[in-house]
Amino acid sequence: MTAARPFRATYRLQLTPGFGFAAARARIPYLRDLGISHLYLSPSLQARSGSTHGYDVVDPTRVSDDLGGEAGLRALARGAHEAGLGLILDIVPNHMATDDANRFWTDPVLRERFFDIDPETGSHRRFFDIGDLAGVRQEDPEVFRETHRLVLSLVEEGVIDGLRIDHPDGLADPAQYLRRLRSEGAEHVWVEKILEASERLRDWPVNGTVGYEFLNDVCALFVDGDAEDAFTDLWVSVSHDGRSFSQVAGEAKLEQASGTFAPEIERLARVLDEDVAVGELAAAVAAMPVYRTYVEPSSGVVADGDRRAIDETGMSRALAERLLLARPAPPEFVTRFQQTSPPVVAKGVEDTAFYRYARLVALCDVGGDPGRFGISISDFHAGCEERAERFPLAMLNTNTHDTKRSADVRARIAALTWIPDEWAEHVRDWLELTEPLRADGAPDDLERYFLFQTLVGAWPIELERIQGYMEKALREAKRNTNWLDQNAEWEQSVLDFCRELYGFESFLADFEPFVSRVAELGDRISLGMLALKLTAPGVPDIYQGDELAFRALVDPDNRRPVDWDWYRAMLSRLQGGSPPDRATRKLWLTSRLLQLRIRRPRAFQGGYQPLDAGESTVAFVREGQVLAVIATRPTAGHGSFTGVAPGPWRDVLTGRVQTLGASVDLADIVGPLGIAVLERL
């Protein structure tokens, strides 16, 4: 059914036993006043008792009792609908928990039908490397019907307006699955699909992705490409490693394919049942330049993107031809190869290489390519134009529950590229200054450099938070310790280093003034990214708490409780006429631009017209009604552009009305924050 509530802006809520449906319902007045159109709920079906995230589902036919049950969900929906808001629900079709509470798992007959079990070993396809999350056979129509019966009934009744599909790349046939969802009445679907920079979303029946490609593009837009050589030189001097990111990532992917995912690779070899070495298969999977291909053995469909990806791996011709259906191969082999590459790529890149390659960690986020040091304004425009044409309701995010760093942290670290020489000088001083705090070489220089960037991005941050983060980062990097074979002595030395650093006056006397300077630059970037998210083609998605200053690191740090009363109080102050200050500028900008989207719905449903405003300014018009101009460097703001309809325009942020001519001078409209958003009168 078609949603009665247009998708204007979503707000992601992380539901937990301590923050369930009733607590979410209490937030509706605040989110309505902010300008949100849809509450975007984390997984809400019955998960393991006490689950803090909901991705470990044990019964997809029931709404979570811990969150308030189906009655609580329906009450939340009623409250949202009465306020003019809708609901989007995150669902988990790829896997369920192997738990005694899961009747599909404990019943041997149901287990064999519902789960992807290896007939030879009795093991099961895992979700990534998590053994107690088992892959579900959604390609079986009966399995699909049973696991989606409740969700689709909630969609049909209008309780739920849209669905977010977690990890579709784990499914045997994502396209078939999404077509089935559409045929069963789910008209509004977003996919958690990670796209490489050169990869385009397939023509699936979806509204678009959840927005990681936008997150990475909009951050890279504010990275000064002219600083790349300086950052590369500094990185090589610190790490003593001159390899490119793709080389570092390739090594990490091969480690994963040969180690953690060896059972999956061995199963592939058994399915192929030919004289192909396990090592050759591991190398082929690890060489994938994208998460996966989407070859359909049943229909014979092989897209050009599939051919390019397979060709790029450099795998043997015989293996490539089997995967591209040019040579006979068991259909299961082709399908299973495509299900195996995503976890290898994800664990190798995002959960390993991102913690090993720290040239600029702002670029190390989900779906990102740290080897791409910034993007051009024309490339950013190209992404927006494609989205406007193909997926105008795609989500735009700058922060999620899965990001490695929040947008504010990422913005500060990106700002370092605006002052590369100053940054390098400080880093060298800090390495020398903190040398006495090390114990038997721990932390090494790479780890210290990683820590310095993190502290600049998140400061001030409690010692316990940074220690918890560094412990996870060390284990993810798998250099001096890891999750399975922990080097307790090394880890403790790094944690001790962090503790001593917090009390090291000589370091703090130099570090804190520098951070204050970077914070001002970072605020400018953060506001610029936010302005683009709220005006570019797509549906802006706000992660809970991110409308005020939100300096968070990877989970669980980014899932801490939100002080909702404080947020409500700050919004009330701003809407009551109080001028914004540094602490409330994000909330003020969010509120102003969401209200603009309410006033001008057609502008944000329509076209996207890029304007040429120079190499350091993004400018565009939406449907001839809204003009957005964002400077991407602190020195921008000079020059002029054309392409705007002459006449009176009102500045959305100041209320000032001015008459624009055929040529617009940047200095006349861009304020001190480097942002101008105007609506045509």
C-alpha positions, 0 to 999 in steps of 0.5 A: 500500500502507498504510504499516506505520509510522504518521506521527508526525513527519517530519525533512527531510534536504537530500541533496547529493553531500556528504551522500548516502544513506550519510550519511543512514543514519548519522543514523538512530540519532539521529533514532530516539532523538529520536522521528522516525517518517519521514525526509523526503528531498529530491529523489533521482532523477537530477539534473544532475551535482553538483546541490546540491538535486535539483530539476533532474532529468534522468532520473526513471527512475533514482535519483541516482548522486551520492547513492548510486544505487538500491542506496544508497537501498534500503540507507537504507530497510533501515536506517530500517525496521530502526529502525522508521522510514519514508521520504518522498520529495520528487518533481518532476513539473512540470519537468525540466532541459534538459540534454544528459544528459536523453534526453527533451530531446535526442531530438526525438521525446521532447521534443515528447511529454514537454515543453510546447513552443510550436509557434509559437516552439519555446520551452517552458513554464518552471519560473517564470522558469528557462529551463533547467527545462522544463515536463513534460506530466504530463496525457499518461498515457504521460508520467506512466507513464514519469516515475513508473515508478520512484517508484511501484515503490519505493512498491509495494515499501514502500521509500518510504512517502509522496511529497511533490509539488513545485509541483503548481500548475504541472501542467495538471490537479493533481486528475487527476494526484493521482487518478492517483497514488492509483490507482497505489498512492500512498496517502500524498501531501503537496502543496507547495500555497500557500494564501492565508489565506482559501483552503481545500485542495481535496478532493484524494486527499492527506494534506494540504499540507506546512504553510505555512499552519500556519507563517504562522498560528502566527507570526501568533499571537505577533504583537501586533495592538495594535502594528499602528498603531505599526509602520505609522507607523514603516514609512511614515516610513521607506519614505515609502510608505503603500500596503497590502501588497496594492497593493505586491504587485499592482504587483509581479505586474503587473511580472512578468506584463508583463516576465519572463512576457511570453512566457507571456502572449503565448502565452495570447493566441495560444491564445485567438485573439481580439481580446483585448489582451496587456495585458488578459491580463497584468493579469488574471493579475496580479490573481489573489488566489490562486495559481490556479483549478482549472477542469476544461474536460474535465469542466466542473467549476467550484468556488465558490472558482474563481468567487470568485477570478475575480470578485475580479480585476475582469477583463472579463466576457467574459474571466471567462466564458471562464475559468469555462466560461460562454462558449466558449473553447479548453480549452487557454486555460483550462488554460494561464491556470491554469498561468501565474498561479502563477509570476506570483503567486510571483515577484511576491509572494514573490520581489519584494513580500516584499523591498519591503514590510518593515513586519514581515518576520517575516510575509513568508514563503512563503504569508504575507500581510504585510498581516495583522498577527497573528491571533486565537486563535479563528482559530488554533483554526478552522484546527486544527479544519478540519485535524483534520477534513479532513486529520489527517495534513497536515504542520505546519512552521515551517521548510523549505528554501524559507522566507525565514527560519528559525523562530528568526529569525522569532520574534525579529522577531515579538517586536518587536511586544511592544515597539513603542515601544522598537523605533521609538526604536532604529530612529530612532537607528540611522538617524541614527547610521549616516547617515555610513556611506552612499555616494550614498544607498546603502543607502536608508532602506527597505534599512537598515530591512530590514537592521536587522530581519534583524540583530535576528533573526539576530544574531550572524551572520557578515559574509559571510552577511549580505552574501550575504543582502543582495545577494540581497535587493536583487536580489529587491526589484528597486528599485535593482538586480536579477538581470538588470540589476545595479547593481554600484555600488549593491550594493557600497555596501550591502555596504560599509555592512554591513562598516562597520556590523560595526566601528561601535562606537557602533552596536554599543554600542546594538544588542547590548544591545537584541538580547539583550533581544529574543533572550529574548523571541524564545526564548519565541516560538520555544518556543511555536511549537514546542510548538504544532507538536508538539501541534496536529492534523497531522504535525510536520515538523522541518527539518534542524538546527532542533531546536537554535538555528537562525538562518538566512536564505533559501537558500543560507544555510538549507542549510548543513551540520549538525554532527551529532556535536554534535546527537547529543552534546546529545541524549545529555546531555539523555536522560542526565538533564542539565537543559536550558539556554538552548542546549538547550531547543528540543532538550529540548522537541522530545524530550519532546513527540515521546516523548509522541506515542510514548506517546499515539498515539491522542491525536494521531490523534483530536479537537481540543477548543479551550478558552477560556483568554482572549485571550492563551493557546491551550489545547486537549485532544487526545482527552481525554488531552493538554492543551496550554496556550501563552501568546502574550504575556509578560503572559499566565498569569492567569485560568482555563479549564474543559473538562478532565476532573478528576483527576490529570494529569502535566506532561510537561516537569517530571514533576510530577503534579497534580490538576486540578479543573473549573476550572484556574487558568493560574498553577498550570500554565503555567511560566516559558516560557509552556508547559504540556503535560500527559497524563492519568493 
